[in-house]
């Protein structure tokens, strides 16, 4: 993710939770002996209450209706999941919206809202290893979440014409019930019904569109597992261009009012070309669709790597064409999306490689070389912060991005080009659709180098002092 304010690029931190208090949805109560509740958090060291425990989601199937004039969202979410313990009840993350009915495997369940959690008690306990299906009927006027440390994210109403759901490190819970932590990746299907003439852009492959009685249903499907914060939907007046690139649907959307010669339009038009280049560096593109969306919402002064279709705030293109930010977000499709984090502390793995992709693309596109950019960044960097344990407050700080990018280049210089690019391509292939940690990457890099690189990574990732230049 990248953010730009004025002439400077800075980094945005987004998250939080807004309380929701509803009366319980009535239903039976499980009393199976030996069964216990799933945890009310995934146990992330930085955000212990993000996500939930006791189950693993396989897929979300959303059938929703949004009225831009009233701001009301309503519909059903169908979740397929597998119990990872003998489960008496479980939590879903749902912020600012009210559940009116919940079933588990077709039987009515008790559902109670506790702040930004929906606590579901099925009619009977769910044995560990068993698959189950949850259907939640819900609705309300969605609002973004806010946290004093990390800022605002989630559902943003775009005047009376549309809305945008976007944010990191959490956002999905503002528009559907979810296990909102990247460690529980799942597929996503979306059928969003809006007034005729309003566009809907989301993740994945576009599906069939139907119009009846003045309303149009747009369908999108992302069948590669996805971290929940990477789910997005953009609703409003957009000019949508659909094509095919490298055998995949390429969907690019810009505001309807944006002229064809706008720098944003020209920059996103190079999405396919940039993807082709990154494939030579990182290996095959990991998803079945590609593209991008430009938005003009004033609160979105950043770009986010929403899976298969990044979203870019138009502030990135006010000074002219900017393919660097496109390269950054496309690189995340490998680093952060396909190969996702197991815990937020290791975010340098996402942002360091995405930053380095900007440097590689700049060199390929005839600008400064990666070495020149490294030298300049190394000479001017404030070495008081390290990216290996940035703390929640500095999750999107310059150390994560710039020192993270320098770490990647220093690794390349240390082990040589052949070993480096072999490592990168094997890493993205072996961990495709999975979750990783820094410790795993250090082990893989050491194997590629034929020696222990723990001291190297300690100096670049955890020591606040300036590391030696390779």
Secondary structure, 3 states (H helix, E strand, C coil): CEEEECCEEECCCCCCCCCCCCCCECCECCCCCCCECCCCCCCCCCCCCCCCCCEEEEEEEEEEEEECCCCEEEEEEEEEEEECCCECCEEEECCCCEEEEEEECCEEEEEEEECCEEEEECCCCECCCCEEEEEEEEEECCCEEEECCCEEEEEEEECCCEEEEECCCCCHHHCCCECCCCCCCEEEEEEEEEECCCEEEECCEECCCEEECCEEEEEEEEEEEECHHHCCEEEECEEEEEEEECCEEEEEEEECCCCCCCHHHHHHCCHHHHHHHHHHHHCCCCCCEEEEEEECCCCCCEEECCCCCEEEEHHHHCCCCCHHHHHHHHHCCCECCCEEECCHHHCHHHHHHHHHHHHHHHHHCCCCCHHHHHHHHHHHCCCCCCCCCCCHHHCCCHHHHHHHHHHHHHHHHHHCHHHHHHHHHHHHHHCCCCEECHHHHHHHHHHHHCCCCHHHHHHHHHCCCCCCCC
